Amino acid sequence: MSHHLFLLSPTDTPLYTLTHYSTKPVQSTTSPLSSNLPNWSTSAFAGTLTALSGASSAAHHSSGGAVRMGGGQDRHVIQMIANASLDTIEDVLRKETVMYLKSVDKFNEWTVSAFITPGNMKFVLLHEGKNDEGIRQFFMEVWELYVKTMVNPFHTAHTTIRSATFNGRVQASAKRYL
């Protein structure tokens, strides 16, 4: 299972991105188009079904021999999903005043969760499974790390975060919670 984190400035400029591949077991999901087809059919027509479902061209083989479609590993598709969800996040923000917005959007197998800081920074996470409490704790820890980075006198606010320490700690937090 993979998770894609985007930290966006108040002007929606990407400041940090992270792709994390979790080793935790994932629930087997199939493409909606392939749900009624036998296993041999989904593996034989994997490329066609993937293209029609909007996922990437990669098919993932599970240990049981079945083919799990999608995974959305194409970087540009992931960025498009995150960018497209910004309007939905803005709409939810008009109605709610909480910082953690849980699941705000869904695109094929991807669920978009968001966290908005008091300074209007947007933390956007694309994920495949449901783990609301783990995602909330992950966002809280990333927010704490972000604040520590912003108080660093050698970092300019709303510029790309290139700190190896920040990156390592966000990765450790992703490994712990996601």
Disulfide bonds with the S-S distance in Angstrom:
none
